[in-house]
């Protein structure tokens, strides 16, 4: 599930999966999952809201 969302995030941003922003997105997704976010939709929303911020770094 996390990989699917990560792949979607990278594709939507035309972002290489080994770029710093993609790695940070993966870390954020894993952290959210570890903290109890289990819904695919919730994870998509949460990573989407921080997605623009991640691309700036």
Helices and strands as residue ranges (DSSP letters): H 2-12, H 20-34, H 40-55
